[in-house]
């Protein structure tokens, strides 16, 4: 299982890749493996404001459906529209083409409460 060092993780298995105040958010490899084959994602719209810990959408799979919780607060500036027709990208490349949304962070200090890759690896083992 992969735990990229440039990502921060939540206890609920979302990740954030933060670059210049923008968080690219997705679900971890562990999460997508637990869910199984992803069949559908309900996603927010660009321009939506979200708060850390709030549901930003729903991910549906063969085994279960689950909320996707935002690791940070801010404005959704981009939604991965490829997931509408290819939700399986989350299974195939969760840290690459399977990202879910990009959020312009309103409070960069929120990142300090997220786990680094080593802490997240310990959390799921």
Backbone as ProteinMPNN parsed JSONL, in Angstrom:
{"seq_chain_A": "XXXXXXXXXXXXXXXXXXXXXXXXXXXXXXXXXXXXXXXXXXXXXXXXXXXXXXXXXXXXXXXXXXXXXXXXXXXXXXXXXXXXXXXXXXXXXXXXXXXXXXXXXXXXXXXXXXXXXXXXXXXXX", "coords_chain_A": {"N_chain_A": [[0.844, -1.177, 0.0], [0.461, 2.258, -0.717], [1.842, 5.228, 0.651], [2.111, 8.246, 0.069], [4.624, 10.688, 0.627], [4.177, 13.394, 0.27], [1.633, 13.973, 0.993], [-1.091, 14.765, 3.24], [-3.167, 13.319, 5.738], [-6.513, 12.365, 6.857], [-8.254, 11.0, 9.725], [-10.445, 9.768, 8.727], [-9.718, 8.841, 6.271], [-9.346, 10.508, 4.059], [-7.282, 12.439, 1.834], [-5.002, 15.234, 1.524], [-3.25, 17.164, -0.722], [-1.245, 19.756, -0.473], [-0.516, 22.709, -2.04], [0.734, 25.851, -2.47], [-1.425, 27.016, -0.995], [-3.626, 25.706, -1.993], [-5.587, 22.875, -1.703], [-5.529, 19.686, -2.944], [-7.849, 17.227, -2.918], [-8.667, 13.897, -2.027], [-9.524, 10.387, -1.742], [-7.864, 7.967, 0.264], [-5.611, 5.266, -0.672], [-6.04, 3.099, 1.0], [-8.724, 3.588, 1.772], [-10.138, 3.357, -0.697], [-9.629, 0.706, -1.272], [-10.983, -0.553, 0.827], [-13.6, 0.143, 0.248], [-14.072, -1.038, -2.239], [-15.029, -1.631, -5.687], [-15.513, 1.449, -7.113], [-18.47, 3.09, -7.983], [-19.917, 5.423, -8.328], [-19.833, 8.958, -7.789], [-20.92, 11.622, -5.81], [-20.554, 14.951, -6.075], [-19.382, 18.234, -4.96], [-20.02, 21.591, -6.216], [-17.982, 23.796, -8.184], [-17.075, 26.765, -6.577], [-18.568, 26.347, -4.313], [-18.593, 26.683, -0.775], [-16.814, 25.118, 1.789], [-16.45, 23.552, 4.989], [-13.928, 22.429, 7.227], [-14.139, 19.027, 8.032], [-16.766, 18.803, 7.255], [-19.15, 17.097, 5.137], [-18.24, 16.718, 1.818], [-19.191, 15.419, -0.276], [-20.387, 12.3, -1.683], [-19.287, 8.971, -1.912], [-19.848, 6.154, -3.777], [-19.878, 2.629, -3.806], [-19.565, -0.826, -4.805], [-19.642, -2.318, -2.443], [-20.385, -0.474, -0.398], [-21.606, 2.812, 0.609], [-20.28, 6.034, 1.25], [-19.692, 9.053, 3.072], [-17.621, 11.759, 1.978], [-15.308, 13.469, 3.694], [-14.251, 16.779, 4.237], [-10.865, 17.66, 4.541], [-9.999, 20.218, 4.999], [-10.929, 23.73, 5.225], [-12.579, 25.986, 2.957], [-12.894, 27.317, -0.408], [-14.322, 25.508, -3.03], [-12.558, 25.133, -5.888], [-12.154, 23.655, -8.118], [-13.499, 20.749, -9.635], [-13.113, 17.31, -10.154], [-14.052, 16.466, -13.088], [-13.76, 14.241, -14.681], [-14.41, 12.071, -13.151], [-17.145, 11.753, -13.258], [-17.855, 10.248, -15.53], [-16.006, 8.251, -15.307], [-15.759, 6.842, -12.637], [-14.19, 4.844, -11.628], [-11.582, 5.666, -11.707], [-10.785, 6.453, -9.207], [-10.245, 4.033, -7.967], [-8.2, 3.071, -9.624], [-6.144, 5.032, -9.656], [-5.841, 6.644, -7.194], [-4.284, 8.664, -6.0], [-3.498, 10.179, -8.093], [-4.887, 10.614, -11.063], [-7.342, 10.154, -9.921], [-8.106, 12.107, -8.095], [-10.39, 14.231, -6.22], [-11.546, 16.883, -5.542], [-10.43, 20.332, -5.729], [-9.473, 22.682, -3.37], [-9.394, 26.031, -2.422], [-7.744, 27.037, 0.246], [-9.031, 28.486, 3.25], [-7.918, 28.748, 5.71], [-4.852, 28.133, 6.437], [-3.638, 27.01, 8.651], [-5.099, 24.825, 9.433], [-4.045, 22.553, 8.292], [-2.138, 21.612, 10.011], [-3.339, 19.884, 11.769], [-3.656, 17.517, 10.495], [-2.603, 14.159, 9.578], [0.731, 13.082, 8.858], [2.31, 11.046, 6.297], [3.612, 8.852, 7.552], [2.374, 8.743, 10.085], [-0.249, 8.275, 9.299], [0.012, 5.786, 8.052], [0.629, 4.2, 10.281], [-1.796, 4.519, 11.582], [-3.64, 3.06, 10.015], [-2.704, 0.488, 10.113]], "CA_chain_A": [[0.0, 0.0, 0.0], [1.269, 3.451, -0.913], [1.616, 6.35, 1.557], [2.981, 9.302, -0.467], [5.147, 11.603, 1.643], [3.735, 14.77, 0.04], [0.219, 14.075, 1.343], [-1.556, 14.762, 4.62], [-4.325, 12.432, 5.8], [-7.458, 12.451, 7.964], [-8.596, 9.706, 10.323], [-11.518, 9.204, 7.898], [-9.079, 8.302, 5.073], [-9.177, 11.447, 2.957], [-5.948, 13.045, 1.797], [-4.855, 16.571, 0.959], [-1.93, 17.547, -1.245], [-1.35, 21.207, -0.359], [0.483, 23.454, -2.799], [0.389, 27.265, -2.602], [-2.726, 27.317, -0.413], [-4.689, 24.921, -2.628], [-5.563, 21.471, -1.304], [-6.132, 18.688, -3.817], [-8.423, 16.285, -1.963], [-9.149, 12.62, -2.542], [-9.576, 9.338, -0.72], [-6.616, 7.212, 0.29], [-5.591, 3.923, -1.246], [-6.692, 2.242, 1.988], [-10.177, 3.801, 1.69], [-10.722, 2.8, -1.922], [-9.572, -0.758, -1.163], [-12.042, -0.975, 1.739], [-14.892, 0.344, -0.419], [-14.216, -1.896, -3.413], [-15.172, -0.943, -6.967], [-16.263, 2.703, -7.037], [-19.462, 3.13, -9.06], [-20.533, 6.743, -8.482], [-19.465, 9.991, -6.816], [-21.723, 12.843, -5.754], [-19.522, 15.933, -5.777], [-19.838, 19.619, -4.857], [-19.828, 22.435, -7.397], [-16.991, 24.854, -8.056], [-17.675, 27.932, -5.937], [-19.125, 25.959, -3.013], [-17.745, 26.869, 0.4], [-16.887, 23.956, 2.669], [-15.723, 23.66, 6.249], [-13.201, 21.226, 7.625], [-14.966, 18.032, 8.706], [-18.072, 18.682, 6.61], [-19.223, 16.224, 3.966], [-18.175, 17.445, 0.552], [-19.793, 14.57, -1.294], [-20.615, 10.897, -1.357], [-18.637, 8.002, -2.798], [-20.613, 4.912, -3.752], [-19.151, 1.479, -4.316], [-20.318, -2.077, -4.787], [-19.799, -2.769, -1.062], [-20.912, 0.513, 0.544], [-21.56, 4.236, 0.265], [-19.657, 6.74, 2.352], [-19.432, 10.476, 2.895], [-16.247, 12.22, 1.833], [-15.206, 14.608, 4.606], [-13.192, 17.699, 3.838], [-9.78, 17.829, 5.514], [-9.717, 21.648, 5.16], [-12.003, 24.669, 4.901], [-12.282, 26.912, 1.869], [-13.765, 27.353, -1.577], [-14.06, 24.525, -4.081], [-12.201, 25.861, -7.108], [-12.176, 22.724, -9.259], [-14.027, 19.411, -9.376], [-12.593, 16.377, -11.156], [-15.203, 16.076, -13.916], [-13.508, 12.914, -15.255], [-15.005, 11.049, -12.287], [-18.556, 11.554, -13.614], [-17.956, 9.136, -16.48], [-15.014, 7.23, -14.955], [-15.528, 6.827, -11.187], [-13.179, 3.833, -11.298], [-10.266, 6.301, -11.586], [-10.443, 6.462, -7.784], [-9.626, 2.733, -7.694], [-7.001, 2.864, -10.437], [-5.085, 6.027, -9.43], [-6.458, 7.545, -6.211], [-3.413, 9.8, -5.695], [-3.205, 10.891, -9.34], [-6.074, 10.989, -11.837], [-8.55, 9.935, -9.133], [-8.381, 13.182, -7.118], [-11.818, 14.545, -6.225], [-11.757, 18.332, -5.661], [-9.365, 21.244, -5.305], [-10.05, 23.685, -2.474], [-8.539, 27.146, -2.018], [-7.884, 27.014, 1.701], [-9.287, 29.752, 3.927], [-7.133, 28.75, 6.943], [-3.765, 27.177, 6.199], [-3.227, 26.36, 9.897], [-5.837, 23.573, 9.58], [-3.205, 21.452, 7.829], [-1.319, 21.103, 11.118], [-4.064, 18.834, 12.498], [-3.711, 16.316, 9.656], [-1.503, 13.219, 9.786], [1.664, 12.869, 7.761], [2.22, 9.696, 5.734], [4.025, 7.843, 8.535], [1.332, 8.647, 11.113], [-1.418, 7.638, 8.685], [0.341, 4.362, 7.876], [0.464, 3.584, 11.598], [-3.24, 4.577, 11.886], [-4.404, 2.021, 9.295], [-2.135, -0.854, 10.324]], "C_chain_A": [[0.889, 1.24, 0.0], [0.847, 4.558, 0.058], [2.522, 7.502, 1.109], [3.349, 10.346, 0.595], [4.66, 13.039, 1.458], [2.263, 14.986, 0.4], [0.03, 14.156, 2.851], [-2.883, 14.014, 4.635], [-5.224, 12.74, 6.995], [-7.674, 11.056, 8.543], [-9.678, 8.996, 9.51], [-11.032, 8.782, 6.517], [-9.162, 9.204, 3.842], [-7.727, 11.943, 2.983], [-6.037, 14.452, 1.245], [-3.407, 16.732, 0.513], [-1.994, 19.067, -1.329], [-0.173, 21.869, -1.056], [-0.024, 24.882, -2.96], [-1.031, 27.574, -2.132], [-3.908, 26.611, -1.054], [-4.513, 23.459, -2.234], [-6.266, 20.637, -2.365], [-6.547, 17.543, -2.906], [-8.896, 15.027, -2.673], [-9.276, 11.64, -1.398], [-8.328, 8.472, -0.855], [-6.759, 5.847, -0.387], [-6.277, 2.941, -0.304], [-8.216, 2.354, 1.867], [-10.773, 3.154, 0.452], [-10.653, 1.277, -1.909], [-10.69, -1.284, -0.268], [-13.418, -0.878, 1.068], [-15.123, -0.654, -1.549], [-14.42, -1.051, -4.66], [-16.083, 0.272, -6.834], [-17.195, 2.79, -8.246], [-20.028, 4.522, -9.317], [-19.978, 7.685, -7.423], [-20.426, 11.154, -6.943], [-20.792, 13.927, -5.25], [-20.102, 17.333, -5.653], [-19.62, 20.349, -6.182], [-18.679, 23.405, -7.134], [-17.709, 26.089, -7.522], [-18.305, 27.623, -4.594], [-18.101, 26.236, -1.916], [-17.931, 25.652, 1.291], [-16.061, 24.224, 3.927], [-15.048, 22.34, 6.551], [-14.137, 20.305, 8.4], [-16.344, 17.862, 8.114], [-18.008, 17.703, 5.443], [-19.139, 17.085, 2.717], [-18.743, 16.617, -0.592], [-19.958, 13.156, -0.776], [-19.894, 10.04, -2.384], [-19.395, 6.689, -2.643], [-19.807, 3.812, -4.417], [-20.053, 0.259, -4.25], [-20.627, -2.488, -3.347], [-20.549, -1.789, -0.17], [-20.943, 1.899, -0.082], [-21.018, 4.965, 1.485], [-19.549, 8.22, 2.028], [-17.944, 10.7, 2.707], [-16.158, 13.481, 2.676], [-14.025, 15.486, 4.222], [-12.129, 17.834, 4.915], [-9.469, 19.293, 5.823], [-10.969, 22.46, 4.837], [-11.585, 25.544, 3.726], [-13.299, 26.82, 0.751], [-13.35, 26.275, -2.573], [-13.762, 25.3, -5.359], [-12.185, 24.962, -8.343], [-12.703, 21.378, -8.777], [-13.518, 18.51, -10.496], [-13.758, 15.819, -11.971], [-14.994, 14.718, -14.588], [-14.173, 11.808, -14.439], [-16.477, 10.794, -12.594], [-18.717, 10.346, -14.528], [-16.998, 7.99, -16.153], [-14.748, 7.193, -13.449], [-14.456, 5.826, -10.768], [-11.766, 4.411, -11.257], [-9.823, 6.369, -10.132], [-9.767, 5.145, -7.411], [-8.278, 2.599, -8.399], [-5.843, 3.775, -10.047], [-5.575, 7.077, -8.433], [-5.613, 8.781, -5.917], [-3.06, 10.627, -6.934], [-4.489, 11.338, -10.005], [-7.382, 10.833, -11.065], [-8.797, 10.963, -8.039], [-9.833, 13.623, -7.267], [-12.098, 16.033, -6.413], [-10.482, 19.069, -5.298], [-10.041, 22.378, -4.535], [-9.01, 24.765, -2.186], [-8.774, 27.333, -0.527], [-8.114, 28.409, 2.278], [-8.469, 29.876, 5.222], [-6.035, 27.698, 6.829], [-3.326, 26.465, 7.479], [-3.971, 25.041, 10.12], [-4.995, 22.362, 9.172], [-2.406, 20.837, 8.975], [-2.018, 19.996, 11.904], [-4.171, 17.532, 11.708], [-2.474, 15.448, 9.907], [-0.562, 13.201, 8.584], [1.58, 11.4, 7.33], [2.577, 8.619, 6.755], [2.962, 7.646, 9.612], [0.087, 7.958, 10.547], [-1.178, 6.129, 8.481], [0.154, 3.62, 9.195], [-1.02, 3.507, 11.975], [-4.003, 3.424, 11.236], [-3.869, 0.601, 9.519], [-2.612, -1.498, 11.608]], "O_chain_A": [[1.94, 1.262, 0.641], [-0.343, 4.797, 0.265], [3.582, 7.716, 1.696], [2.499, 10.816, 1.351], [4.723, 13.829, 2.4], [1.71, 16.056, 0.144], [0.861, 13.689, 3.63], [-3.639, 14.065, 3.666], [-4.78, 13.293, 8.001], [-7.317, 10.055, 7.922], [-9.818, 7.775, 9.588], [-11.843, 8.401, 5.672], [-9.059, 8.726, 2.712], [-7.045, 11.875, 4.006], [-7.011, 14.819, 0.588], [-2.472, 16.472, 1.27], [-2.718, 19.611, -2.162], [0.99, 21.635, -0.724], [-1.097, 25.098, -3.524], [-1.758, 28.312, -2.797], [-5.059, 26.879, -0.708], [-3.441, 22.879, -2.406], [-7.445, 20.846, -2.654], [-5.718, 16.958, -2.209], [-9.451, 15.083, -3.77], [-9.153, 12.009, -0.231], [-7.809, 8.274, -1.954], [-7.86, 5.356, -0.633], [-7.008, 2.056, -0.749], [-8.917, 1.342, 1.859], [-11.797, 2.477, 0.536], [-11.526, 0.618, -2.474], [-11.28, -2.326, -0.553], [-14.289, -1.717, 1.297], [-16.258, -1.068, -1.787], [-14.028, 0.116, -4.692], [-17.259, 0.152, -6.49], [-16.771, 2.591, -9.385], [-20.561, 4.784, -10.395], [-19.687, 7.27, -6.301], [-20.714, 11.617, -8.047], [-20.29, 13.845, -4.129], [-21.184, 17.605, -6.173], [-19.099, 19.78, -7.141], [-18.435, 23.79, -5.99], [-18.812, 26.416, -7.959], [-18.555, 28.536, -3.808], [-16.9, 26.049, -2.108], [-19.054, 25.205, 1.525], [-15.114, 25.01, 3.921], [-15.535, 21.272, 6.179], [-14.841, 20.743, 9.31], [-17.035, 16.891, 8.424], [-16.954, 17.504, 4.839], [-19.875, 18.062, 2.574], [-18.771, 17.064, -1.739], [-19.707, 12.858, 0.391], [-19.892, 10.346, -3.576], [-19.564, 6.177, -1.536], [-19.15, 4.02, -5.436], [-21.158, 0.309, -3.709], [-21.729, -2.95, -3.053], [-21.279, -2.214, 0.726], [-20.384, 2.129, -1.155], [-21.268, 4.56, 2.62], [-19.343, 8.605, 0.877], [-17.114, 9.939, 3.205], [-16.855, 14.459, 2.406], [-12.938, 14.992, 3.92], [-12.449, 18.094, 6.075], [-8.764, 19.588, 6.787], [-11.931, 21.952, 4.26], [-10.401, 25.81, 3.522], [-14.408, 26.317, 0.93], [-12.174, 26.148, -2.914], [-14.613, 26.037, -5.855], [-12.201, 25.448, -9.473], [-12.4, 20.928, -7.672], [-13.497, 18.914, -11.658], [-14.373, 14.823, -11.59], [-15.965, 14.101, -15.024], [-14.468, 10.735, -14.966], [-17.01, 9.743, -12.237], [-19.607, 9.52, -14.325], [-17.159, 6.883, -16.664], [-13.631, 7.482, -13.018], [-13.882, 5.941, -9.686], [-10.839, 3.729, -10.821], [-8.626, 6.346, -9.846], [-8.82, 5.137, -6.625], [-7.325, 2.071, -7.826], [-4.686, 3.357, -10.096], [-5.71, 8.252, -8.776], [-6.162, 9.841, -5.615], [-2.398, 11.658, -6.826], [-5.113, 12.311, -9.582], [-8.42, 11.326, -11.505], [-9.609, 10.726, -7.145], [-10.441, 13.417, -8.317], [-12.81, 16.412, -7.342], [-9.582, 18.525, -4.657], [-11.035, 22.951, -4.979], [-7.893, 24.467, -1.764], [-9.855, 27.734, -0.096], [-7.486, 29.382, 1.861], [-8.337, 30.97, 5.771], [-6.264, 26.517, 7.094], [-2.698, 25.409, 7.399], [-3.523, 24.216, 10.917], [-5.223, 21.259, 9.669], [-2.037, 19.664, 8.913], [-1.362, 19.248, 12.63], [-4.721, 16.55, 12.206], [-1.444, 15.928, 10.38], [-1.002, 13.292, 7.438], [0.856, 10.612, 7.938], [1.914, 7.584, 6.817], [2.678, 6.515, 10.008], [-0.552, 7.158, 11.231], [-2.07, 5.313, 8.715], [-0.417, 2.53, 9.22], [-1.452, 2.545, 12.61], [-4.918, 2.87, 11.845], [-4.523, -0.374, 9.149], [-2.219, -2.622, 11.918]]}, "name": "protein", "num_of_chains": 1, "seq": "XXXXXXXXXXXXXXXXXXXXXXXXXXXXXXXXXXXXXXXXXXXXXXXXXXXXXXXXXXXXXXXXXXXXXXXXXXXXXXXXXXXXXXXXXXXXXXXXXXXXXXXXXXXXXXXXXXXXXXXXXXXXX"}
